[in-house]
């Protein structure tokens, strides 16, 4: 397959857009400086639409030898919410068109643990021959008389955990000092209610963990006001130190990748692509995008070798249709 690099234009260009409504094929076009950016979607085999299971919130994709790996949240049908999921994985040998589900990568934690109700929204980082699986987790709602998860906006706090393996096929073992990232105890902070959706890179000899945060102070309006933050560590296991202020607004789903010497991010609420030369101070590159991928993960060689650039243009994303949640393949293509 021809590799087409996502070429960014000069900052400040105003983009116009047009949409397409086909289930497959080109679903969005942005015109910028005479060039078109299109999202092309394809149904996939193996972890696509399924009558038994729902799948969502997949990781970025890595390639080990000749095999591509992906991790994702799986729920028994008809459950579609990741708050009732476990983490599974699949492999592909044809750049993500055909997948084989290999099994569960991580189940629930022990009773009473921070991850005893659900583990979901995984992502991956490879360092020093080890595979680090980051994941979001919740436990049953504190004080619920039936020991159930309520999904409220008051005390259903999330945390980000970590499990490690010597192989992409597992077994993944939880680290001793889990979780590795927790919510702030300051109510007004942007991440005092949710930390979620880890996305990793290694930069300046540190592990950068980008994540989305939601504030307790926003109550039920919190999902619409999600912001992206970042935390830093010397090792994949942490300890992680947060950058105390959010770094990108309107970024409900975290997707980052290396672009030249900087970091690019797709912000779902603003339908825009941003770039930060320093990984922190983002400025818009593409705006008013149409039909962008939902909860996407990219094929990212930099997750195995930080000196490599993420120059490929395909990934896996989530689609919700007819009360089903499943995965499909997308490409970002310029004409």
C-alpha positions, 0 to 999 in steps of 0.5 A: 500500500502506498504510504501517504504522509499527512502533510500539514500546511502553514498555520492560520489557513482557514479550511472549508469543508464538504461531507459525504454520507456513504457507509464506506468510502470517503466520508469527509473532505477539507480543502486547504491551500488547493489540497483535499484531506479525505477520510476513507473508511472500510469495514474490517473482518474479525473485530468489526460488526458482531452479533455477540460482542460490542467493541470500542475505544481501541488503542494505537496500533503497533507492528511486531515482526510482521504482525500488527497488534491492537487492544480494545474494550469488549462488552457482551451484547447488548451492552455498548458502554465501556464502563462495563468492559474488559480489554481484548486484543487482536492481530493482523497481517494485512495492515488492518483490513483483517483481524483475528481476535486472540483473547482477553488481554486484561480482566477485572481487578480484585474486589474493592480495587480501583479497577474491579468494575471495568477496565477499558480504553487501553493504549500501548507503549514498548520500552526496553523489550517490555509491553506497557498496557495503560488502561482506564478503570472504575470500581463500583460506586462508593456507597452504592448499597448493591455494590454497583456502578452508577455512572453518576457525575459525583463520585464515580472517579476513574483512574489510569492503571498499568499492566506489563508483559514481556510479550505483546501476547501477554500475560499482562501483570498489573504493576505494584504501584497502581494506579499510575494516574489519578484524579486531582483532589482539587474540585475546580481542577480540569481533571478532578473527576475523570482521567481517561484515554491515555496516549503515549510517546517518548520525548526528551528521554521522558514518557509523556502520557497525554490524557483527557480530564473532566472536572467535578465542578462541571457536573453533568455538563462535564463530558462537553467540557473535556480537556486534554492534559499531560503527565511526565515520568522518567520510566513507563511505570512512573511516578507521573507528574502532571502538567497542572494546567490543561493543554488543549480544549475541546479534546474529548477523545485523545489522539496524538502522534509525532509530526516532524519534531512536534506533536499533532493532536486530533481534537474531536469536539472542535473537529480540528487538528493541532500541532505543538512544536514543544508538545505543549502549546498547540495551535490549529492546523486544520479546522472544521473537519468533517466526519472525523474518526471516532475514538481512533487509534493510529498505526504508530511506529514511534511507540516501539522506537521513539526515533521513528516518525509516525508517517503512516496514515491509517488506523482503527476507529469506532462506529455506533450504528443500529445499537451496535458498537464496533471497529472499522478502518480509516485512512487519512489521504490528501489529493 
